[in-house]
Amino acid sequence: MVYRWFMVGFGWLFLFTAYLSFFAVAPLMRLIIKDLGLTYATASFLSSTPCLVLAVFSLVGGAIIDKLGVRRGVGLAVLLVAVFGLLRGFALNFLMFLTATVGFGVGVTLTLLSVPKLIAVLNLPREKLGSAIGLSFTGITLGVAVAMSLTLGIAELSSIGWRQPLYIYGVFSLFITFLWWSLTKEKTFKPQNVDVEKVKLKTLVSEVIKLKPLWFLAVYLFLLNMSFYGVFTWFPEFLQVKGVSSQTAALMLFMANVGGTVAMLFLPLWSDRIGLRKPILAFSAMLLASGIYLLILTAEPVVWLPVLLVGAFVQTIQLALTIPIEIREIGPTLASSA
């Protein structure tokens, strides 16, 4: 059991480092625009590129993870995050930054797809599966919180400006990658992937597409990800347009992440105890939609309520990703493809 929770801890670290590097760009964007001579249009495209990669590459990326197996699949994912996240700091122009961001986006996509599989193959009891995935996914909210609160300060204290935090986060990710390859062994994960390795990638993708329950989840996750990346990428700017000071906006963003972390821990725990997934997702989606609507309509101090509401319920991805693992035709073997 100790080993199982050790692996859950690894999952947490992978998501923490991926989203730490991901959201480091948002507070640095004005510095990057000035240094690289970008327009706001090209800068917006850069910030949304990982989301586009996620949308385009998810299905094929999940099948690749399933074919490679847990150790090699996870190792590839975190290596791409580390290398391309670091390379963004060396970019001298838009094209170099874009190329590194695309590679980084592939790494983030594979990381997001591989962590649920990592936890699925641990054979945890059903009443602990959602909680374990929820615990690992708090790495996302804390990664975002650290990126938003520390990144700009690191850049302002450094003689090389916006590049410094990207170097630091990239080296940290490389260290986590080294730990994974050093402390895990192929034979630990090999039995779950013997059959899948023999299946052609095209066949694997087509078999997963035939599973109708996944289409509902695909639409749900698409809308959820749009809300998540939209909220946390432009949140400070949006609040300041509504007349909120930059300091208060930063505090609101921090509290939204706190709410998200709490929700990531307790929603799966509640779901595990009552044995229901979809009704809780539906309830969360209604609260999220209400929060976004109120966020548009309200002003300070009332705006605090929708901020906390959105922060808590925009991050239910971990519960949605638990469902495919519990479908008989999928299970841990095809978890990443699903």
N, C-alpha and C positions, 0 to 999 in steps of 0.2 A: 504493500500500500504506500510506503514511503517513496518508492521509486515512481509510482504513478503520479503522486503529487509533485515530485521533482520534475516530471515531464510537463505537468500543467504549468509549473513555474517557468520552464523554458518557453512554452507557448506565450505566456505573459510577456517575457522579455522580447520575443520576436515582434509581437504587435506593438509593444512600447517603443522599440527602436525604429520600427517602420513608420509609425505615425509621428514620432518625435521629429524625424527627418522630413516627413511629408509636410507637416504644418509649420516647419521652420521657415518656409518660403514666404508665407503670408505676412508676418511682421517685418520681413526684410524687403518686401516688394518695392517700396519707394526707393530704397538704396540701390537695388538691382536695376530699376528703371533708369536711374540717374547714371550709374556706372556703365551699363551696357548700351545706353542710348535707345531704350525701348519706348514704344508708345503704350498707353494703357490697354489698347486692344491686344497687342502682342503679349503683354504681361498677363492679361486675363486668360489668354489662350494657354500660356505656360502653366498657370496655376490650375487650370482645368484638365491639362493633358493626362495626369495620372487617372482621373475619373474616366476619360475617354478610353484609355488603355484597359481599365478595369471592365468597361462595358463590352469592348471588342474581344478581349483576350480571355475572358473568364472561362468560357466553355472548353476551349482547347487547352487552356492552362490547367484546369482541373483534371482533364484526362491525362495530361503529361505527369502531374503529381501522382495520380493513381498508378500509372505505368512505372514510374521511377521507384515508387515505394516511399515510405515515410522518411527514412534517414536521408536518402539522396534528394528527394523532392524538397524537404524542408531546408536542407543544406544549400541547394541551388537558390531557393527563394531568398534566404537571408544573405547569401553572398551577393546576389544582384542588388539588393537594397543597399548593402554596405558599399560596394564598388561604385555603382552609378550615383548613389547619394553623395559620395565623396567627390566624384568627378564633376558634379555641378559646381563645386567650389573653384574648379580650375577653368570654368567657362570664360571665354573672352568675348563672345558675341551671342546673338540670339540662337543661331544654328547649333552651336556647341551646347548651350544650355538645354535646348529642346531635345537634342539627341540623348544627353544624359538623363533628362527627365523621362523620356520614353522608356529607357532601360530601367530606370528607377520604378516607373509605373508597373512594368512587368514584374519586378521583384515584389512590390507591394501586393499586387494581385495574387501572385503565387503564395505569398505569406498568408494572406487572408483566407485562401482556399485550403492551405495545408494544415493550419492550426486545428480546425475541427477534426480533421482526419487523424492528426497526432493524438488527440484526446480520445477519439472513437476507438482506436486500436488498443487502448489501455484496458478495455473490457470492464469499465466501471459499471456498477448497477444502474438501472434506468433512473432510480430516484436520486442519483448523484451526477448523472450525465450533464443535465442542463446547468447545474450549479458549477461544475468544473469548467464548462465552456464559458459561462458567464464570468467566472473568476479570471480566466485568462484574457477575456476581452476587455476587462478593466484597464489592461495595458494601453488600449486605444485612447480612452478618455484621459488617463494620466499622461500619456505621451503628448496629446494635444495641449493639455494644461501646462506642462513644462515648456513645450515649444513656444506657446503664446506668452508665457510669463518671463522666460529667461533669454530667449534668442536675441531680441533687440538689444538688451543690456550687454550681452557678450560682444555683439558687433560694435557697439559704441565704445567699449573699452579696448578694442583691438585696433592695432595700427593698420590691419588689412581689411577692416570693415566687415561687410556682409559675408565674406568668404570664411572667416574664422569659425562661426558656429557650425557651418556645413562640414568643415574639416573635423571638428571635434565630434560631431554626431556620426560622421562616417567612420572614423577610427574606432569609436565605441561599438558601432555595428560590426566592424571587422573582428573586434575582440569577442563579441557574442558568437559570431560565426566560428571562430577558432574553438571556443568552448564546446559548441555543438559537435563538431567533427572530432574533437579530442575525447569527449566524455560519453559518446554513444557508439554502439556497435551495430553493424548491419544485421547480424543474426537475431537481434532483439525484435526487429520489425519484419524480417523476411517472410515468415509464414503467411502473413495476411495478404501478400501480393503476388504469390506464385502464379495463380491463374491469370490475373490481370496482365502480367508482363508478357504473356503469350498472345494477347488480343491486339489486333491492329488498332491504331489510334482512331481511325475513321469509324471503325465498328464500335468502339467504346463510346464515342460521341453520339452516334446514331441511336444506340441502345438507351442512352440516358435521355435523349430528346423525346423518346416515345412515352416516357413516364409523365402522364398528365398532371399528377399532383404538383410536379415541379414547376409547371407554368404559372400557377397561382403564386408560388413563392418567388418566382422570377420577377413578376410584376410588382409584388410587394417590396422586394429588395431593391428594385430599380427606383421606385418612388422614395423609399427610405434613404437610399444613398444620395439621391438628388437633394433631399431635405438636409441630410447630414453635412454634405460638403458645401452646400449653399449657405447653410447657417454658420458653420464654423470658419469658412473662408472669408465671408463678407460681414460677419456679425458686428465687429467693432465699427466698421464704416457705416453700416446701416443704423446702428444706435446713435452715432454722432450726427447723422442726418436728422434724426428725430429730436436733436437738442441735448442728448446725453453727453456729459463730459467724457474725455478720453479715459480718465482715471476710473470713472464709474462704469464705463463700457468694459474696461479690462476686468473690473471686479465682477460684473454681470457674467462675462464669459467664463471666469473662473468658477462662479457659483453654478453656472449651467453644466460645467464639467463635473462638479461635485454631485449634482443631481443625477447626471448620467452614470457616474460610477456607482452610486447607491442603487439606481435602477438595474444596472447590469448585474449587481450582486443579488438583489432581492426578488426581481421578477422571475429569473430562472429557478431560484429556491422555492418560491411560491408555486411555480409551474410543476416542479418535481413533486412537491408534497400533495398537490391535488390531482396530479396526473393529466393535466390539460395543457395544450400548447396553443392551438389555433384561436380559441376564445380569448386568451390573454393577448395575443397579437392583435386581434380585431379591436379589443378594448383600448390597447395602447395606440393603435392607429387613429382612433376617434379622438383621443386626448391630444395626440400630436397635431392633427388637423385643426382642432379647436385652438391650440396654443399658437400655431402659425397665424391663424386668422386674427386672434387677439393681439398678436405681436404687431400686426400692421395697423390696427385701429387705436391702440392705447398709447399713452405717453407716460412719462415718469410722474409719480412713483408707481402707478398701476402696472406699468410695463414689466415690473419685476415678476409678477405672477406668470405671464406667458413665457418669460425667459426661462424660469425654472421648469415650467411645464414642457417646453420644447427640449430643454437640456436633458430632462429625464427620459422622455419617450421617443427622442430621435435616434436613440442608440439601443434598439431592441434587436439588432442584427444577430446577436449571439443566440437568441431564442429561435429565430427563424432558421438559422443554420443547424440547429439541433434536430429539426423535424426530418430532413432527409436521412440522417443516420438511423432513425427509428423505422424507416420504411423497409420492409423485408427485402425488396428487390435491390436495395442500395446498400444499407449497412455501412460498416467501416471500409469495405473494399472499394466502393465507388463513391465514397463521401465527397471527395474533392471534385469529381466530375459533376456530381449533383449540385 
